[in-house]
Amino acid sequence: MEINAEAVVGAIAANPILGVIILLCLGATVVNGATDAPNAIATVVGTRAMRPGPAIIMAAACNFVGMVLITMVSTAVASTIFGMVDFGGDNDAALIALAAAMAAIIVWGAAAWAMGIPTSQSHSLSAGITGAAIALQGGLSGVNFDQWAKVLYGLVISTGLGFGTGWLFARLIKVVCGGVSRRGANAFFKWAQIAAGAGVAMLHGAQDGQKFLSLTMLAVMLGVYGTSSMEGFPIWMVVLVSLTMSFGTAVGGRKIIKSVGMNMVKMDQRQGFAACLSACFCIGIATFTGMPVSTTHTKTTAIMGVGAEERVRAVKWDLAKNMVLTWVLTFPGCGLLAFLFTEAALLVS
């Protein structure tokens, strides 16, 4: 089945509600770009390898390139999100539920961004569509637990492996570069960290971009073709979602950079490179195996691992505790919000 932009525009003209739903999907993508993507280059700014302005531009560009290129090779994450829930056979009700889920994700993410808290939009997305599906189906029958299990596997990747590889890479670099002058090492690792930060931004584009791409695709399939099956992503849709995420990164990144890159732990160029390398490693594994993970979660725990390798007290654990609390609240909080939004929307309709 060919999914062309002309057919979608025609369907939106005939049914403006479909246009609103697609805009909500893209709005959630903007919020993700503003709240999650800046973590990719937070340490690059925190160690003064780059100034905030150029670093944010780099992150936005790499978000776009990473999503377009990697999606051509693998759509594993998109497939996981697409199959995580079943909105049932009533297309009109399914579109209402999807719209309610997107509204909940936007409200939750925007509130966190306003407070400068690096909440996980990935977790918000999983919780939002699950809460909406439960409301629509009146129970857990709409939840595919085989796909949901990959979210739990992703939590292990982003926390345990993120912290562990951050510690390990920091220790290995320290051993290998033990005889190199600090000035010489920092000159090298400044550029190495910039390259690794660009890599994290590209992988974020693929990992998180595919999540919102799958929901935009679901809206199009339900509203235009009357089915919830996935036929493959047209390039115009991939580019549209990529540009939307990059826009969010470009306009909203400074608050999160300060919270993660500057406030959590003080690092030098070598440690910043270790944190970026750890995040690349973990997000790369998750992206190509279809495990949805949070760039925020992964990069933050990598930073904590690097800081702990130097000195346990170097990490500001109170800030880390507050972040973990936010993540813990995201699943029930955003899920409940989506559930209530869906119930209210179904009543009104």
C-alpha positions in Angstrom: 0.0 0.0 0.0 1.4 3.4 -1.1 1.1 6.0 1.6 1.3 9.3 -0.1 1.2 12.8 1.3 -1.6 13.9 -1.1 -3.9 11.2 0.2 -3.2 12.4 3.8 -3.8 16.0 3.0 -7.1 15.1 1.3 -8.2 13.1 4.3 -7.4 16.0 6.6 -9.4 18.4 4.4 -12.4 16.0 4.7 -11.8 15.3 8.4 -10.1 18.2 10.2 -10.1 16.1 13.4 -7.5 13.9 11.8 -5.3 17.0 11.2 -5.6 17.9 14.9 -4.5 14.4 15.9 -1.5 14.5 13.6 -0.6 17.9 15.0 -0.8 16.5 18.5 1.6 13.7 17.5 4.0 16.2 16.0 3.5 18.5 19.1 4.6 15.6 21.3 7.6 15.2 19.1 8.6 18.8 19.6 8.3 18.4 23.4 10.6 15.3 23.1 13.1 17.3 21.1 13.1 20.0 23.8 13.3 17.7 26.8 15.3 14.6 25.8 17.5 15.5 22.9 19.6 18.2 24.8 20.9 15.4 27.1 22.9 14.1 24.1 25.2 17.2 24.2 24.8 18.3 27.9 28.2 17.1 28.9 29.8 18.7 25.8 28.5 22.0 27.1 29.1 21.2 30.7 32.9 20.6 30.1 33.0 23.7 27.8 34.0 21.7 24.8 31.3 23.7 22.9 29.2 26.7 23.7 25.5 26.1 24.2 24.3 27.7 20.9 26.5 25.7 18.5 26.0 22.5 20.6 22.3 22.8 20.3 22.5 23.4 16.6 24.7 20.3 16.3 22.2 18.2 18.3 19.3 19.4 16.2 21.1 18.6 12.9 22.3 15.2 14.2 18.8 14.3 15.4 17.6 14.8 11.8 20.4 12.9 10.2 20.3 10.0 12.6 16.6 9.4 12.3 16.5 9.6 8.5 19.6 7.4 8.0 19.1 4.8 10.7 15.4 4.4 10.0 16.4 3.3 6.5 18.3 0.5 8.0 16.2 -0.5 11.0 12.7 0.3 12.3 12.9 -2.0 15.3 11.9 0.6 17.9 9.0 1.8 15.8 7.7 -1.7 15.4 7.8 -2.2 19.2 5.8 1.0 19.9 3.4 0.3 17.1 2.6 -3.2 18.5 2.6 -2.2 22.2 -1.1 -1.6 22.4 -4.2 -2.4 20.5 -6.8 0.3 20.2 -9.5 -2.1 19.0 -11.6 -2.2 15.8 -13.5 1.1 16.1 -11.4 3.5 14.1 -13.1 6.7 15.4 -12.8 5.6 19.0 -9.1 4.6 18.4 -8.3 8.1 16.9 -9.9 9.7 20.0 -7.8 7.5 22.3 -4.7 8.3 20.3 -5.4 12.0 20.5 -6.0 11.8 24.3 -2.7 10.0 24.7 -0.8 12.6 22.8 -2.4 15.4 24.8 -1.4 13.7 28.0 2.2 13.2 26.8 2.4 16.9 25.8 1.0 18.2 29.1 3.3 16.0 31.2 6.4 16.8 29.2 5.7 20.5 29.0 5.3 20.7 32.8 8.6 18.9 33.3 10.4 21.1 30.8 9.0 24.3 32.5 10.6 23.1 35.8 13.9 22.1 34.1 13.4 18.5 35.1 14.8 16.0 32.5 11.8 13.7 32.5 11.7 10.7 30.2 9.5 11.4 27.2 10.0 7.7 26.2 8.4 6.6 29.4 5.7 9.2 29.0 4.9 7.9 25.5 4.7 4.2 26.7 2.6 5.2 29.7 0.3 7.5 27.6 -0.6 5.1 24.9 -1.1 2.3 27.5 -3.4 4.4 29.7 -5.4 5.4 26.6 -5.7 1.7 25.5 -6.8 0.6 28.9 -9.5 3.3 29.0 -10.7 2.4 25.5 -10.8 -1.4 26.0 -12.0 -1.2 29.6 -9.1 -3.3 30.9 -5.7 -4.8 30.1 -6.9 -6.6 26.9 -5.5 -3.8 24.8 -2.0 -4.1 26.2 0.6 -6.4 24.4 2.8 -7.5 27.2 5.3 -9.2 24.9 6.2 -5.8 23.5 5.8 -4.0 26.8 8.5 -6.3 28.2 11.0 -4.6 25.9 10.4 -1.3 27.8 11.5 -3.1 31.0 14.5 -4.6 29.3 15.3 -1.0 28.2 15.2 0.2 31.8 17.9 -2.3 32.6 20.0 -1.1 29.6 19.6 2.5 30.5 20.3 2.2 34.2 22.5 -0.7 35.0 24.4 -0.8 31.8 24.5 3.0 31.5 26.1 3.4 34.9 28.4 0.3 34.5 29.8 1.3 31.2 30.2 4.9 32.3 32.3 3.7 35.2 34.2 1.2 33.0 35.0 3.5 30.2 36.2 6.2 32.6 38.5 3.7 34.3 39.9 2.3 31.0 40.6 5.8 29.6 42.3 6.8 32.9 44.6 3.6 32.7 45.4 4.0 29.0 46.1 7.7 29.2 47.9 7.5 32.5 51.2 8.7 31.0 49.7 11.5 28.9 49.9 15.1 30.1 46.5 16.5 31.3 46.8 19.3 28.8 47.4 17.0 25.9 44.7 14.6 26.9 42.1 17.4 27.3 43.0 18.7 23.8 42.3 15.3 22.3 39.2 14.4 24.3 37.6 17.8 23.6 37.2 16.8 20.0 36.6 13.2 20.8 33.8 14.2 23.1 32.2 16.4 20.5 32.2 13.5 18.0 30.7 11.2 20.6 28.1 13.7 21.6 27.1 14.0 17.9 26.8 10.2 17.9 24.5 10.3 20.9 22.3 12.9 19.2 22.1 10.8 16.0 21.1 7.8 18.0 18.5 9.8 20.0 17.0 10.9 16.6 16.6 7.3 15.6 15.6 5.9 19.0 13.0 8.6 20.0 12.2 9.7 16.5 10.9 6.3 15.6 8.7 6.2 18.7 6.8 9.3 17.5 7.0 8.3 13.9 5.1 5.1 14.7 2.3 7.0 16.4 2.1 9.5 13.5 1.9 6.5 11.2 -0.9 4.9 13.4 -2.9 8.1 13.1 -2.5 8.1 9.3 -3.4 4.5 8.9 -6.5 4.8 11.1 -7.7 8.1 9.7 -6.9 7.6 6.0 -6.9 3.9 5.3 -9.1 2.5 8.1 -6.6 0.0 9.4 -4.1 -0.2 12.2 -1.5 -2.3 10.3 1.9 -0.9 9.5 3.0 -1.0 5.9 6.4 0.7 6.2 7.3 4.4 6.6 7.2 6.7 3.6 10.2 9.0 3.4 8.1 12.2 3.5 6.8 11.1 6.9 10.3 10.3 8.2 11.6 13.7 7.1 8.5 15.5 8.6 9.0 13.9 12.1 12.7 14.4 11.9 12.4 18.1 11.2 9.8 18.5 14.0 12.1 16.9 16.6 15.0 19.0 15.4 12.9 22.1 15.8 12.1 21.2 19.4 15.8 20.6 20.2 16.8 23.9 18.6 14.3 26.0 20.6 14.1 24.3 24.0 17.4 22.8 25.0 19.1 25.1 27.4 17.2 24.3 30.6 17.9 20.5 30.4 21.6 21.1 29.5 22.0 23.1 32.7 20.3 20.4 34.9 22.2 17.4 33.5 25.5 18.7 32.1 26.4 21.3 34.7 24.5 20.6 37.9 24.9 16.8 38.4 28.7 16.3 38.4 31.7 18.4 37.4 33.7 16.6 34.7 36.8 17.2 32.5 37.0 16.5 28.8 38.1 12.9 29.3 35.2 12.1 31.6 32.8 13.8 29.3 34.0 11.6 26.4 33.5 8.5 28.6 29.9 9.5 29.4 29.1 10.1 25.7 30.7 6.9 24.7 28.7 5.0 27.3 25.5 6.5 26.1 26.3 5.7 22.4 27.0 2.1 23.3 23.8 1.6 25.3 21.4 3.5 23.1 22.9 1.8 20.0 22.3 -1.7 21.4 18.7 -0.7 22.3 17.9 1.0 19.0 18.9 -2.0 16.8 17.2 -4.6 19.1 13.9 -2.7 19.3 14.1 -1.8 23.0 12.6 1.7 23.8 15.0 3.5 26.1 15.3 7.1 27.3 18.2 9.2 26.2 17.7 11.2 29.4 17.9 8.0 31.6 20.8 6.5 29.7 23.0 9.7 29.6 22.3 10.6 33.2 23.2 7.2 34.6 26.3 7.2 32.4 27.3 10.6 33.9 26.7 9.2 37.4 28.9 6.2 36.6 31.7 8.4 35.3 31.5 10.6 38.4 31.5 7.6 40.8 34.6 6.2 39.2 36.5 9.4 40.1 35.0 9.8 43.5 31.6 8.7 44.8 31.0 12.1 46.5 31.7 13.9 43.2 28.1 13.0 42.1 25.3 15.2 43.4 23.1 12.2 44.5 20.3 14.5 45.7 19.7 15.7 42.2 20.0 12.2 40.8 17.4 11.1 43.4 15.0 13.8 42.3 15.4 12.7 38.7 14.7 9.0 39.6 11.6 10.1 41.5 10.4 11.9 38.4 11.0 8.8 36.2 9.2 6.6 38.8 6.2 8.9 38.7 6.1 9.1 34.9 4.5 5.7 34.3 1.5 6.0 36.7 1.3 9.7 36.4 1.2 10.1 32.6 -0.7 6.8 32.2 -3.4 8.0 34.5 -3.6 11.4 32.8 -4.0 9.6 29.4 -6.7 7.3 30.9 -8.7 10.3 32.2 -8.3 12.3 29.0 -9.5 9.3 27.0 -12.5 8.7 29.2 -13.4 12.3 29.1 -13.0 12.5 25.3 -15.1 9.4 24.7 -17.9 10.8 26.9 -17.9 14.0 25.0 -17.9 12.3 21.6 
